[in-house]
Amino acid sequence: MLPEAFKKDVAGRLKFTHLDDVKTVCRLQAEVYKEKAKTCRSLRLVDLRADALDIALSALERYPVLESLEIVHCELRPKLPLMLKALEKIKLRQLHLQQNELFEEGTRQVIEALALQSNGTLAALSLGHVDVAGVKALAEAMKENRTLKQLSLSRATIAEEGAFALLEALQKSEVERRLDLTGCDLGNAHVALARALRTGQVQVKGTITHPAVEFLRRLEDEELEELEEKQRLVLDIHREEAFRKFFAPLCRALPELKLRELGLGLNHHGSADGARDLAAGLGQQTELERLTLKLRYNSLGHEGAKAVASALARLTELMELTLDLNKNEI
């Protein structure tokens, strides 16, 4: 705890018989803090109001070897200028900003101040609530910035324009990078992005992480075309090799896909755990109109069957359901 904050806390909650005791305790705490700050390389600030965050950011100069700063769920927006000014004097390697309600304007200020500096030291940057303009600015920064190697965007609205700007930046980059788009809304870009990566239409240095893209790039051209044009996905993955290749990625991707028709052949591979994994994504397919589930020769068990039933109950737009539970242990 910062000495200033500790002093306020002591004054408000603890009682001492002698005034000198307060001063002694605060002095000792300040000495311990000073020694720890000298060697601290990673700092995490969580759930701080603006006044407390002001104190913390003002004290960053006391951390001479700080490499990683994480600010989560804090009132950062009014203190953003203070943070950016403080970071001018610190050679950070990692900066992670999440759930701070910076919104698009605040996020763009961070991008302009840090990511666009081609001679900076920042190697990893995590941001939330980035709009398309911010994504395009990051893409431009990646073309010139050789130090920024890991970029994580959460809940960003990327859309097709932003997705392909990032893809182009990876393609032209001379540096291998990791681009994490988990939780981002790609709009209709996930199919086009997966197709470009799968077919080798573009060669990129590094990796792109997004559940839908990771799954879709495993599909054939005809399957991608049906998904893109008809919002239809049909997979028969009852064979062992196909099941290992598709099932886990499919479960992770289902919350990100917008389908009207889904057909899955999962004979011989059902279990309670697998049913729960499938149901977690299936229940979010709220626009689904036609569903075929072939679950023959499985062992769903009571819990697995319950999970599937609960998911089906959430599909309020469903007009046609084919559910095959023949030879199943429920």
C-alpha positions in Angstrom: 0.0 0.0 0.0 1.2 3.5 -0.8 2.4 5.4 2.3 -0.1 8.2 1.7 -3.0 5.7 1.5 -1.7 3.7 4.5 -1.5 6.9 6.6 -5.1 7.7 5.8 -6.1 4.2 6.6 -4.3 4.2 10.0 -5.8 7.5 10.9 -9.3 6.3 10.1 -9.4 2.8 11.5 -6.7 2.4 14.2 -6.3 4.0 17.6 -2.9 4.4 19.4 -2.2 5.3 23.0 0.6 7.7 21.9 0.8 9.9 18.8 4.4 8.8 18.3 3.2 5.3 17.7 1.3 6.5 14.7 4.3 8.2 13.3 6.5 5.2 14.0 4.2 2.7 12.3 3.7 5.0 9.2 7.5 5.5 9.0 8.2 1.8 9.1 5.5 1.1 6.5 7.0 3.8 4.2 10.4 2.3 4.5 9.2 -1.2 3.6 7.2 0.3 0.7 10.2 2.2 -0.6 12.4 -0.9 -0.6 9.8 -3.0 -2.3 9.1 -0.3 -4.9 12.8 -0.3 -5.9 12.7 -3.9 -7.0 9.1 -4.2 -8.2 8.8 -5.2 -11.8 5.0 -5.9 -12.0 2.3 -3.7 -10.6 -1.5 -4.4 -10.6 -4.1 -1.8 -9.7 -7.6 -3.0 -9.2 -10.9 -1.4 -8.2 -9.5 2.0 -7.4 -11.6 5.2 -7.3 -10.2 8.3 -9.0 -8.7 9.8 -5.9 -6.9 6.5 -4.9 -5.8 6.0 -8.5 -4.4 9.5 -8.6 -2.1 8.6 -5.6 -1.0 5.4 -7.3 -0.2 6.9 -10.7 1.6 9.8 -9.1 3.8 7.3 -7.3 4.9 5.4 -10.4 8.2 7.3 -10.5 9.1 5.4 -7.3 9.2 2.2 -9.4 12.5 2.5 -11.3 12.5 -1.1 -12.7 8.8 -1.4 -13.4 8.1 -3.5 -16.5 4.5 -4.4 -16.4 1.5 -2.3 -15.3 -2.1 -3.7 -15.1 -5.0 -1.4 -14.4 -8.4 -3.2 -14.0 -11.8 -1.8 -13.1 -10.6 1.6 -12.0 -11.9 5.1 -12.6 -9.1 5.7 -15.1 -10.8 8.0 -17.6 -10.4 11.3 -15.5 -6.8 10.2 -14.7 -5.8 9.2 -18.1 -3.6 12.3 -18.8 -1.8 11.6 -15.5 -1.2 8.0 -16.5 0.2 8.9 -19.9 2.4 11.6 -18.4 3.8 9.2 -15.9 4.5 6.6 -18.5 6.6 9.0 -20.5 9.3 8.5 -17.8 8.9 4.7 -17.5 10.2 2.2 -20.0 7.3 -0.3 -19.7 7.3 -3.6 -21.5 3.7 -4.5 -20.8 0.5 -2.4 -20.3 -2.8 -4.0 -19.6 -6.0 -1.8 -19.4 -9.3 -3.6 -18.8 -12.8 -2.6 -17.7 -11.8 1.0 -17.0 -14.6 2.7 -19.0 -12.1 4.5 -21.2 -14.5 4.1 -24.1 -13.3 4.8 -27.7 -11.9 8.3 -27.2 -9.8 7.3 -24.2 -8.6 4.2 -25.9 -7.5 6.2 -28.9 -5.5 8.5 -26.7 -3.6 5.5 -25.3 -3.0 4.2 -28.8 -1.7 7.5 -30.0 0.5 8.0 -27.0 2.0 4.5 -26.8 1.4 2.2 -29.7 2.3 4.8 -32.4 5.8 5.3 -30.9 8.1 3.3 -33.2 11.0 3.9 -30.8 9.2 2.8 -27.6 9.8 -0.2 -25.4 6.2 -1.5 -25.1 6.1 -5.2 -26.2 2.6 -6.2 -24.9 -0.6 -4.1 -24.9 -4.1 -5.1 -23.8 -7.0 -2.8 -24.5 -10.8 -3.0 -24.3 -13.6 -1.1 -26.1 -11.6 -0.3 -29.3 -13.7 0.9 -32.2 -13.0 0.4 -35.9 -11.0 3.6 -36.1 -8.8 2.6 -33.2 -8.3 -0.9 -34.7 -7.1 0.7 -37.9 -4.8 3.0 -36.0 -3.3 0.0 -34.2 -2.9 -1.8 -37.6 -0.9 1.2 -38.9 1.2 1.2 -35.7 2.0 -2.4 -36.1 3.6 -1.7 -39.6 6.1 0.6 -38.0 6.4 -0.4 -34.4 8.9 -3.2 -34.1 8.8 -3.6 -30.4 5.0 -4.3 -30.0 4.8 -8.0 -30.3 1.6 -8.9 -28.4 -1.7 -7.2 -28.8 -4.9 -8.2 -27.0 -8.2 -6.6 -27.7 -11.3 -7.4 -25.6 -14.8 -6.6 -26.6 -13.6 -4.6 -29.5 -15.9 -3.9 -32.5 -13.5 -4.8 -35.3 -15.8 -5.6 -38.3 -14.4 -6.7 -41.6 -12.6 -3.5 -42.3 -10.7 -3.6 -39.1 -10.0 -7.3 -39.3 -8.4 -7.1 -42.7 -6.4 -4.0 -41.6 -4.9 -6.1 -38.8 -4.3 -9.0 -41.2 -2.5 -6.7 -43.6 -0.4 -5.4 -40.8 0.6 -8.9 -39.8 1.3 -9.8 -43.4 3.7 -6.8 -43.9 5.3 -6.9 -40.5 8.9 -8.1 -40.2 8.2 -9.0 -36.6 6.4 -12.1 -35.4 3.4 -11.1 -33.3 0.6 -12.5 -31.3 -2.8 -11.0 -31.9 -5.6 -12.0 -29.4 -9.1 -11.1 -30.6 -11.0 -13.3 -28.1 -14.3 -11.7 -27.2 -14.2 -9.3 -30.1 -17.1 -8.8 -32.5 -15.8 -9.5 -35.9 -19.1 -9.0 -37.7 -19.1 -11.0 -40.9 -15.3 -10.9 -41.0 -14.6 -14.2 -39.3 -15.5 -16.3 -42.4 -13.4 -14.2 -44.8 -10.6 -14.0 -42.3 -10.6 -17.8 -41.8 -10.7 -18.4 -45.5 -7.8 -16.1 -46.1 -5.7 -17.8 -43.5 -6.7 -21.4 -44.4 -6.1 -21.1 -48.1 -2.8 -19.3 -47.7 -4.2 -16.3 -49.5 -2.2 -14.3 -47.1 1.0 -15.3 -45.2 1.3 -13.8 -41.8 4.1 -13.7 -39.2 2.6 -14.7 -35.9 -0.7 -15.9 -34.7 -4.3 -14.7 -34.5 -6.5 -16.0 -31.7 -10.2 -15.9 -31.9 -12.6 -18.9 -31.3 -14.6 -18.5 -34.4 -11.6 -18.0 -36.7 -9.7 -20.9 -35.1 -12.7 -23.2 -35.8 -13.7 -21.9 -39.3 -10.2 -22.2 -40.7 -10.5 -26.0 -40.3 -13.6 -26.1 -42.7 -13.6 -26.7 -46.4 -14.4 -24.0 -48.9 -17.9 -25.4 -49.5 -18.7 -25.4 -45.8 -17.4 -21.8 -45.4 -19.5 -20.8 -48.4 -22.7 -22.3 -46.9 -22.0 -20.6 -43.6 -21.4 -17.3 -45.2 -24.4 -17.3 -47.6 -27.0 -19.4 -45.7 -25.8 -19.3 -42.1 -25.8 -23.1 -42.3 -23.3 -25.5 -40.8 -23.5 -29.3 -41.1 -20.8 -31.5 -39.6 -20.5 -35.2 -39.3 -17.8 -35.8 -36.8 -18.5 -39.3 -35.5 -15.2 -40.6 -36.7 -12.4 -40.4 -34.1 -10.1 -38.2 -36.2 -12.8 -35.7 -37.1 -14.1 -35.6 -33.6 -10.6 -34.7 -32.2 -10.1 -32.1 -34.9 -13.5 -30.3 -34.7 -15.4 -30.9 -31.4 -13.5 -28.7 -28.9 -13.0 -25.8 -31.4 -16.7 -26.0 -32.3 -17.8 -25.7 -28.7 -15.6 -22.7 -28.2 -16.8 -21.1 -31.5 -20.5 -21.6 -31.1 -21.1 -18.5 -29.0 -19.4 -16.4 -31.7 -21.3 -17.8 -34.7 -24.7 -16.7 -35.9 -26.5 -19.7 -37.4 -29.9 -20.4 -38.7 -29.4 -24.1 -39.4 -27.1 -26.5 -37.5 -26.6 -30.2 -38.1 -24.2 -32.3 -35.9 -23.4 -36.0 -36.2 -21.8 -36.9 -32.8 -22.6 -40.6 -32.6 -20.3 -42.7 -30.4 -18.6 -39.7 -28.8 -21.1 -38.3 -26.2 -20.3 -38.0 -22.5 -21.7 -35.8 -19.7 -18.7 -33.4 -20.0 -18.9 -33.2 -23.8 -22.6 -32.6 -23.6 -22.1 -29.7 -21.2 -19.4 -28.2 -23.4 -21.7 -28.4 -26.4 -24.7 -27.1 -24.6 -22.9 -24.0 -23.3 -22.4 -22.8 -26.9 -25.6 -24.2 -28.3 -27.7 -22.3 -25.8 -26.4 -19.0 -27.2 -27.6 -19.8 -30.8 -30.7 -17.7 -30.2 -31.4 -17.2 -34.0 -31.3 -20.9 -34.8 -34.3 -22.1 -36.7 -33.4 -25.7 -37.6 -31.3 -28.1 -35.6 -30.3 -31.7 -36.1 -28.4 -33.5 -33.3 -27.4 -37.1 -33.8 -26.3 -38.5 -30.4 -26.6 -42.2 -30.9 -24.5 -44.7 -28.9 -23.5 -42.2 -26.3 -23.4 -41.9 -22.5 -24.8 -38.5 -21.8 -26.0 -39.4 -18.4 -28.5 -37.4 -16.3 -26.3 -34.3 -16.1 -25.4 -34.3 -19.8 -29.0 -34.8 -20.9 -30.1 -32.0 -18.5 -27.5 -29.6 -20.0 -28.7 -30.3 -23.6 -32.4 -29.9 -22.6 -31.6 -26.6 -20.9 -29.8 -25.4 -24.0 -32.7 -26.4 -26.3 -35.1 -24.5 -24.1 -33.3 -21.3 -24.8 -33.7 -21.6 -28.6 -36.9 -19.6 -28.9 -36.7 -19.2 -32.7 -36.3 -23.0 -33.3 -38.9 -24.3 -35.8 -37.6 -27.7 -36.6 -35.7 -30.1 -34.3 -34.4 -33.6 -35.0 -32.9 -35.2 -31.9 -31.6 -38.8 -32.2 -30.9 -40.3 -28.7 -31.1 -44.0 -29.8 -28.9 -46.4 -27.8 -28.1 -43.7 -25.3 -27.4 -44.0 -21.6 -29.4 -41.3 -19.9 
